[in-house]
Amino acid sequence: METLRPGRTVEVELTALDGARQSRKADHVVTEEPLELRLVSNGTTRTLAVTMRTPGNDFELAAGFAYSEAIVRGRDEIAGVSYCLDPAIDPDQRYNIVNVELRLGSALPDLERFERHFTMSSSCGVCGRAQLDSLRDLGVTPIDDDVRVSRELLYALPEGMRSAQRVFASTGGLHACALVNERGEAVAVREDVGRHNAVDKLVGWGLLGGRLPFARSILMVSGRTSYEIVQKSAMARIPIVCSVSAPSSLAIDLAREFNITLVGFLRGQRANVYSAPERIAAL
């Protein structure tokens, strides 16, 4: 029997209330399913993380997570990315497991520092000053990028990302992130039930396609900006991160420490710039 991959949306039956009336109707909601990320090296397989995600771009998500966590530092360190289609696994779960195979001879990393990712929720973040120290320990340096963008370009970002969201238009239940160049053009857009998953998909797209680092670019995200969003941006060398909502305190600390321009509450003709405002030019 053929195993079907889970779709990005599912149809559900519901009761719609409208004043004193009620009726039965069908609607589409975003799919949320677990994805187990596994590392494979020299015949040994270990679980790295389990995350709740929206199916689609799963290989990008796995590769982006491995890069954002400094498990791999370049495309050449990945021998392959694949679904685990072991016949012993429940057919319904075969497309919910992705193997990231490291190049021949690469040892599995110490996975103790990834314990916080087992299991990750679709909206979780991390906290603690130790996280900033760990980035420095990995050799991450402040971003030296002299890109400048106008306020006019900045104000247009939310609507540009919304118009590029495909699944959100049918469900209203997804987060999105967009990589935008300095001319305001959306280079790539990814959606997921979790903000950090959407960013990992974008980073994975860049890694697998040989497009990293993302210099002279902007990351536009829906929802709030957590520490993890800014951490992944630092790893991918994105100099400007924007959101329609608020950043967390640790996200601001990280952005200031690594010279990332962090913009929040970007709505209409207004925004708050929490760090490195010199990259935003006057009208």
Helices and strands as residue ranges (DSSP letters): E 9-18, E 21-30, E 33-41, E 44-53, H 58-68, G 75-77, E 78-83, G 91-96, E 97-102, G 111-117, H 130-137, E 149-150, H 151-164, H 167-171, E 175-181, E 186-192, H 195-208, E 217-221, H 227-236, E 240-243, H 249-257, E 261-267, E 270-275, G 277-279, E 280-281
